[in-house]
């Protein structure tokens, strides 16, 4: 099984984003479960998937409101 380094530290000689295998971890004296629990690595198959956007527009259209008051009554003061 392959894992990807997610830590800012070097894990078994690999840096963030690089892949490593179970054999790499075990040969360096590490434990897979411990590195997973600490968040230093993740399974390579757990990459984020792209969500397809809907083809429909979900924005709500608000009614148009005039910006200026059209009833200017200068005599009403």
Backbone as JSON Lines, residues from 0, in Angstrom:
{"i":0,"aa":"X","n":[0.84,-1.17,0.0],"ca":[0.0,0.0,0.0],"c":[0.89,1.24,0.0]}
{"i":1,"aa":"X","n":[0.43,2.27,-0.7],"ca":[1.19,3.5,-0.77],"c":[0.56,4.57,0.11]}
{"i":2,"aa":"X","n":[1.43,5.42,0.63],"ca":[1.01,6.54,1.47],"c":[1.66,7.81,0.95]}
{"i":3,"aa":"X","n":[1.06,8.95,1.27],"ca":[1.6,10.25,0.88],"c":[1.94,11.02,2.14]}
{"i":4,"aa":"X","n":[3.11,11.64,2.15],"ca":[3.55,12.43,3.3],"c":[2.75,13.73,3.33]}
{"i":5,"aa":"X","n":[2.13,14.02,4.49],"ca":[1.35,15.24,4.65],"c":[1.97,16.18,5.68]}
{"i":6,"aa":"X","n":[3.06,15.77,6.28],"ca":[3.71,16.54,7.33],"c":[4.74,17.5,6.73]}
{"i":7,"aa":"X","n":[5.08,18.53,7.5],"ca":[6.13,19.44,7.08],"c":[7.5,18.87,7.44]}
{"i":8,"aa":"X","n":[7.5,17.79,8.21],"ca":[8.76,17.14,8.59],"c":[9.09,16.02,7.6]}
{"i":9,"aa":"X","n":[10.35,15.64,7.58],"ca":[10.76,14.51,6.75],"c":[10.28,13.22,7.41]}
{"i":10,"aa":"X","n":[9.64,12.37,6.63],"ca":[9.18,11.08,7.1],"c":[9.86,10.02,6.25]}
{"i":11,"aa":"X","n":[10.71,9.23,6.88],"ca":[11.45,8.16,6.2],"c":[12.21,8.69,4.99]}
{"i":12,"aa":"X","n":[12.75,9.88,5.1],"ca":[13.53,10.48,4.03],"c":[12.7,11.13,2.94]}
{"i":13,"aa":"X","n":[11.39,11.19,3.11],"ca":[10.51,11.79,2.11],"c":[9.95,13.1,2.65]}
{"i":14,"aa":"X","n":[9.65,14.03,1.73],"ca":[9.09,15.32,2.14],"c":[7.61,15.39,1.76]}
{"i":15,"aa":"X","n":[6.95,16.47,2.14],"ca":[5.53,16.66,1.92],"c":[5.16,16.45,0.45]}
{"i":16,"aa":"X","n":[4.15,15.58,0.21],"ca":[3.67,15.32,-1.14],"c":[4.28,14.1,-1.8]}
{"i":17,"aa":"X","n":[5.38,13.6,-1.27],"ca":[6.02,12.42,-1.86],"c":[5.36,11.14,-1.37]}
{"i":18,"aa":"X","n":[5.42,10.11,-2.2],"ca":[4.82,8.82,-1.85],"c":[5.85,7.92,-1.18]}
{"i":19,"aa":"X","n":[5.33,7.09,-0.27],"ca":[6.17,6.04,0.32],"c":[5.33,4.81,0.54]}
{"i":20,"aa":"X","n":[5.98,3.67,0.68],"ca":[5.28,2.4,0.84],"c":[5.42,1.91,2.27]}
{"i":21,"aa":"X","n":[4.68,0.85,2.57],"ca":[4.76,0.22,3.89],"c":[6.18,-0.26,4.14]}
{"i":22,"aa":"X","n":[6.83,-0.81,3.11],"ca":[8.2,-1.3,3.25],"c":[9.16,-0.17,3.6]}
{"i":23,"aa":"X","n":[8.95,1.01,3.02],"ca":[9.79,2.17,3.36],"c":[9.66,2.52,4.83]}
{"i":24,"aa":"X","n":[8.44,2.52,5.31],"ca":[8.18,2.9,6.71],"c":[8.77,1.86,7.66]}
{"i":25,"aa":"X","n":[8.5,0.58,7.39],"ca":[8.98,-0.48,8.28],"c":[10.5,-0.61,8.26]}
{"i":26,"aa":"X","n":[11.13,-0.41,7.11],"ca":[12.59,-0.53,7.02],"c":[13.29,0.6,7.78]}
{"i":27,"aa":"X","n":[12.59,1.72,7.98],"ca":[13.15,2.83,8.74],"c":[12.75,2.8,10.21]}
{"i":28,"aa":"X","n":[12.06,1.72,10.62],"ca":[11.7,1.57,12.02],"c":[10.43,2.3,12.43]}
{"i":29,"aa":"X","n":[9.65,2.73,11.47],"ca":[8.42,3.44,11.78],"c":[7.23,2.51,11.87]}
{"i":30,"aa":"X","n":[6.11,3.04,12.35],"ca":[4.87,2.29,12.44],"c":[3.8,3.04,11.66]}
{"i":31,"aa":"X","n":[3.17,2.33,10.73],"ca":[2.19,2.93,9.85],"c":[1.03,3.53,10.65]}
{"i":32,"aa":"X","n":[0.5,2.76,11.61],"ca":[-0.66,3.22,12.38],"c":[-0.34,4.5,13.15]}
{"i":33,"aa":"X","n":[0.85,4.57,13.69],"ca":[1.24,5.75,14.47],"c":[1.38,6.99,13.58]}
{"i":34,"aa":"X","n":[1.96,6.82,12.4],"ca":[2.11,7.95,11.48],"c":[0.75,8.41,10.94]}
{"i":35,"aa":"X","n":[-0.16,7.47,10.72],"ca":[-1.5,7.83,10.27],"c":[-2.25,8.6,11.35]}
{"i":36,"aa":"X","n":[-2.18,8.09,12.59],"ca":[-2.89,8.72,13.7],"c":[-2.37,10.13,13.98]}
{"i":37,"aa":"X","n":[-1.07,10.34,13.79],"ca":[-0.47,11.65,14.03],"c":[-0.7,12.62,12.88]}
{"i":38,"aa":"X","n":[-1.2,12.11,11.75],"ca":[-1.47,12.98,10.61],"c":[-0.25,13.28,9.76]}
{"i":39,"aa":"X","n":[0.81,12.49,9.92],"ca":[2.03,12.71,9.14],"c":[1.92,12.11,7.73]}
{"i":40,"aa":"X","n":[1.07,11.1,7.58],"ca":[0.86,10.46,6.28],"c":[-0.63,10.22,6.08]}
{"i":41,"aa":"X","n":[-1.01,9.96,4.82],"ca":[-2.37,9.54,4.51],"c":[-2.3,8.51,3.4]}
{"i":42,"aa":"X","n":[-3.35,7.72,3.26],"ca":[-3.39,6.72,2.2],"c":[-3.39,7.43,0.85]}
{"i":43,"aa":"X","n":[-2.67,6.87,-0.09],"ca":[-2.56,7.49,-1.41],"c":[-3.91,7.53,-2.12]}
{"i":44,"aa":"X","n":[-4.8,6.6,-1.8],"ca":[-6.1,6.57,-2.47],"c":[-7.07,7.58,-1.88]}
{"i":45,"aa":"X","n":[-6.72,8.26,-0.8],"ca":[-7.59,9.24,-0.16],"c":[-7.36,10.65,-0.68]}
{"i":46,"aa":"X","n":[-7.2,10.78,-1.97],"ca":[-7.01,12.11,-2.54],"c":[-8.38,12.75,-2.73]}
{"i":47,"aa":"X","n":[-8.46,14.05,-2.63],"ca":[-9.76,14.7,-2.8],"c":[-10.29,14.52,-4.21]}
{"i":48,"aa":"X","n":[-11.59,14.33,-4.31],"ca":[-12.22,14.15,-5.61],"c":[-12.89,15.44,-6.02]}
{"i":49,"aa":"X","n":[-12.9,15.7,-7.31],"ca":[-13.51,16.91,-7.85],"c":[-15.02,16.7,-7.88]}
{"i":50,"aa":"X","n":[-15.74,17.67,-7.37],"ca":[-17.19,17.61,-7.38],"c":[-17.68,18.35,-8.62]}
{"i":51,"aa":"X","n":[-18.49,17.67,-9.41],"ca":[-19.0,18.28,-10.63],"c":[-20.07,19.3,-10.26]}
{"i":52,"aa":"X","n":[-19.94,20.49,-10.81],"ca":[-20.9,21.54,-10.53],"c":[-22.2,21.29,-11.29]}
{"i":53,"aa":"X","n":[-23.27,21.72,-10.71],"ca":[-24.57,21.57,-11.33],"c":[-24.67,22.49,-12.53]}
{"i":54,"aa":"X","n":[-25.4,22.06,-13.54],"ca":[-25.56,22.89,-14.73],"c":[-26.62,23.95,-14.55]}
{"i":55,"aa":"X","n":[-27.38,23.88,-13.46],"ca":[-28.43,24.85,-13.2],"c":[-27.9,25.97,-12.32]}
{"i":56,"aa":"X","n":[-28.39,27.17,-12.58],"ca":[-28.01,28.33,-11.8],"c":[-28.86,28.35,-10.53]}
{"i":57,"aa":"X","n":[-28.2,28.34,-9.38],"ca":[-28.93,28.27,-8.11],"c":[-29.06,29.63,-7.44]}
{"i":58,"aa":"X","n":[-28.67,30.69,-8.12],"ca":[-28.76,32.02,-7.53],"c":[-30.21,32.49,-7.52]}
{"i":59,"aa":"X","n":[-30.59,33.13,-6.46],"ca":[-31.93,33.68,-6.35],"c":[-31.91,35.1,-6.91]}
{"i":60,"aa":"X","n":[-32.82,35.39,-7.82],"ca":[-32.88,36.72,-8.4],"c":[-33.76,37.6,-7.54]}
{"i":61,"aa":"X","n":[-33.22,38.7,-7.11],"ca":[-33.98,39.64,-6.3],"c":[-34.68,40.64,-7.22]}
{"i":62,"aa":"X","n":[-35.85,41.12,-6.8],"ca":[-36.54,42.1,-7.65],"c":[-35.75,43.4,-7.73]}
{"i":63,"aa":"X","n":[-35.85,44.05,-8.88],"ca":[-35.12,45.3,-9.06],"c":[-35.82,46.43,-8.31]}
{"i":64,"aa":"X","n":[-35.06,47.19,-7.57],"ca":[-35.59,48.31,-6.81],"c":[-34.89,49.56,-7.31]}
{"i":65,"aa":"X","n":[-35.65,50.62,-7.6],"ca":[-34.98,51.83,-8.08],"c":[-34.06,52.4,-7.0]}
{"i":66,"aa":"X","n":[-32.93,52.9,-7.44],"ca":[-31.94,53.44,-6.52],"c":[-32.35,54.81,-6.02]}
{"i":67,"aa":"X","n":[-32.92,55.62,-6.9],"ca":[-33.29,56.99,-6.54],"c":[-34.79,57.08,-6.35]}
{"i":68,"aa":"X","n":[-35.18,57.94,-5.46],"ca":[-36.59,58.18,-5.23],"c":[-37.14,58.99,-6.4]}
{"i":69,"aa":"X","n":[-38.16,58.45,-7.08],"ca":[-38.71,59.14,-8.24],"c":[-39.78,60.15,-7.85]}
{"i":70,"aa":"X","n":[-40.2,60.17,-6.61],"ca":[-41.22,61.11,-6.14],"c":[-40.55,62.23,-5.37]}
{"i":71,"aa":"X","n":[-39.98,63.15,-6.09],"ca":[-39.31,64.28,-5.46],"c":[-40.33,65.39,-5.19]}
{"i":72,"aa":"X","n":[-40.69,65.55,-3.96],"ca":[-41.65,66.6,-3.58],"c":[-40.87,67.68,-2.86]}
{"i":73,"aa":"X","n":[-40.49,68.69,-3.59],"ca":[-39.71,69.74,-2.98],"c":[-40.55,70.65,-2.1]}
{"i":74,"aa":"X","n":[-41.85,70.67,-2.28],"ca":[-42.71,71.51,-1.5],"c":[-43.03,70.89,-0.14]}
{"i":75,"aa":"X","n":[-42.77,69.63,0.05],"ca":[-43.07,68.95,1.31],"c":[-41.87,69.0,2.23]}
{"i":76,"aa":"X","n":[-41.76,70.07,2.99],"ca":[-40.61,70.14,3.91],"c":[-41.08,70.33,5.31]}
